Amino acid sequence: MARYNVNKAILIGNLGGDPELRYTSNNMPVVNFTVATNESWVNKEGVREERTEWHRVIAWGRLAEICNEKLHKGSQVYVEGRIQTRSWEDQSGQKRFVTEIVANEMVILGGRSGEGTSQAAGGERKKQASPAQGTDESYDDFQPPEQDVDDDLPF
């Protein structure tokens, strides 16, 4: 019997801050940003509750440059990619872990309060030329910034 594996994440949400573009030692562009998704429900008492989930997203190559040029805090975006968990040692020697979405496709859906451009209203679709490009070997020198995402909600 054949075994199948799928590692795919699809997000539709709002950016929590402006994208941060960096370059690896191999001059490969990499961008990181956070996307907030919301879930709401009515509890047993009939009160509406809401929870925001924050997702770290990274993109490589030309897609990274496009994200940096076109996205900004509050932008509504569709992101498709794979889930990746990686580890590193911080300055105090403690092992740290981060789980993130490695984007291979991004669609600008629009912004808050009509901030979207005419391009965004049409759902501009951007795809990574090669999802595997620059992922493992050139990522070794990239450290994610420490972010406190609870203090500045984008919506």
N, C-alpha and C positions, 0 to 999 in steps of 0.2 A: 504494500500500500504506500502510495506517495505521501510525503509529508510536506505541508505547506506552512510557510511562515509569513506573517504580514506585520510590518512595523510602519504604520501610517497614522499621522495625526492631522486633523483638519480643525482649524480654529476660525471663528468669526468673532471679532471683538475690537476693542479700541486700544490704541497705543497709550501706555502709561507715561511715556516721555519721548523726547526726540531720539532717533536712532543714534548710536555711537559707532562711527566708522574707524577702524584701525587697519594697519597693514602688518602682516607677519614678516619675519626676517627674509622670507622669499618674495616679498613685495606682493603678496596675495591679499586683496581686500577682504575684510571680514567685518560684518556689522552685527551688533546686538541691540535688541530692544525688548520691551515687555508688552504683552498683550493681555488685557483684562477681559474675561468672559463672565457673564452674570447668569445666575440661576435663581429663579424665584418660585415659591410655593406658598400654599396656605396651610398653616399648622392646625393642630387639633382644635385650638380655640377659635379658629376662623380668622386669625391674624396673618396678613401677608408677610412673609419673610424673604430676605434676599441674601445671597452669598456671592462674593466676587472671588474668582480664582485667577491667580496671576501666572502667566506662562512666559518663560524666557525663550526667546527666539534668536537664532543666529542664521546668517546667510553668507555665502561665499561668492567671490568673483564678481561678475557683472551684476548679478542679482543684489549683492551687497551694496554696490554703488547706486543702483536704482532705488533701493529702499532708503538709502541715505538722502538721495536727491528729492524723492517724492513724498516720503512719509514724515509726519510730525506728530507731536503729542495730541492725542484726541482723535487721530485719523481712524476711521473704521476700515478694517482690512480683513481679507480672507487669506489665510496662510495654510499651506499644505507642505508636509515634510515628514521626517522620521523622528522618533523619540530617541534621545541619546543621553546616557548618564556617564559622566566622567569624573575623575578624581584628581586631586593635586594636593601638595603639602603647602600650607600657608606659612607665613613668616615665623610663626612660633613652633613650626614642626608638626602641627596637627593636620591629620588627613581630612580634607574637605571633599564633599560631593556636590554635584550640580546636575540636575536633569533639565534638558532643554529640547526644543524643537529645532532640528536642522532643516531650514526651509529649502524647498526646491521649486516652489511656486508661490506667487503672491499676486493678489488682485486688490487694487485700491477700490473700496466700495464707496467711500465718501468720508466726510468729516462730520463733526458735530455742528448743529445749528447752521447748516448750509455751507460749511467751510470747504466742501469738496469742489474740485475744479470740474470743468466740463469733461476733461479726460476721465476723472474719477467717476463721474456720474455714469459714464458708459462702461464702467467696470474694466479699466485697463489691466490687462493680464500680462504678468512678467514671469518668465520661467527661467530657472537656472539652466545654463547650457549643458552642464554635466554635474549631476548631484554629487558624484563622488569626488569631483575636482577639489583638491586642496583640503580634504577633510581631515585626514589623520596625521600625516607627517608634518605638515606646516601648521597644525593647530597646537603643537606642543608648547610653543612659546607664547600662546595667548592665554591670559588670565582674565576671567570675568570680573567686572568691577563689583565691589560690595555695594548692594543696593538695598535701601529700606523702602519698599514699595508701599507700605501701609500709610505713610504720612501724606501722600499726594495723589489722591484719586482723580483720574482724568474726566470723570463724569458725575 
